[in-house]
Amino acid sequence: MATGARPKVFCSWGFPEAGLAILREHADVQVWDGPDGAPRDVLLDALRNGAAGVLALPPTDRLNVEAMDLAPDLKVISGFGVGFDYVDVPEATRRGIAVCNTPGTLTETTADQAWALMLGAARHVPEGDRYVRSGEWRKYEPALLLGTDIHGATLGVVGMGAIGTAVARRARGFGMRILYAGRSRRPEAEAETGAVHVPLDDLLRQSDFVSLNCALTAETRGLIGTRELELMKPTAILVNTARGGVVKQAELAAALRAGTIASAAIDVFEVEPVAHDDALVACKNAVFAPHLGSATFATRARMSRVACENIVAALEGRRPPFLVNPAVWQE
Ligand code: GLV
């Protein structure tokens, strides 16, 4: 980057203006304004052409060795979201590239979505909607679309981080018993929600609803497969607002088909967008959303602001507010 020149920043999507406006005050900003987010070759070209910062969309954009090899001037990768499984973080750290995210911006909104899906699956909201629209509804029927009670049931939270805790907090209002599994005990979450820490297998055996809220890491990839689904109650409902890769998708589809569990409520898929002929999509006893965990006006604006503030800070030599790899930062 030439001294005095404004740094170049590439945005792989037309992210909310709330953040882009901040970015434009400090950088030459190139925003992909076509449909569907920037194709990979456009992202790679921007990196090759001297981008010092990139505002990327997790989990779609892949900021891997190939991308970093082409990026002589790259100083900061900022994700529009919390998950950073789309970046090779150790590689970025080796190269001194800051990796940033937006924790805290979407916690409550994503917990709301987990609950929307949980309620939708438990009480057949999408089927009921389709039934009313179909014109087939003739009378009030005692046995129509019977569901599962949420109040008083047992919720198992896998990954009691910020979002898991927010999901559990809502469960208190429904009078639920709350279990959680995860590497470490979370005394604050336990005190706030009354959740009890148990091994994952016990959580799966005892829960009526299992909510996945862990990050996708080497340890959690494929965490839920046939063995785990078989531990669950045949009446249980699996809710995934974390990452598709936490679940072995084909094995979930098989379990839903076989009635191993009652239903699933799925916001995230192994590959997004999921193919419309994927075996999971064919399962009638599931409710889907197209990765809408953080999709509210207010939250998406907040995410954009924080993601852009991270970039501006890094380019100005200040420590970004939310740095995933603090090892790159020496004051
Ligand atoms: C969205 O999926 C995020 O990682 O925030």
Residues whose N, C-alpha, C, O or C-beta is under 5 A from the ligand:
A	BS01	GLV	P58 F80 G81 V82 G83
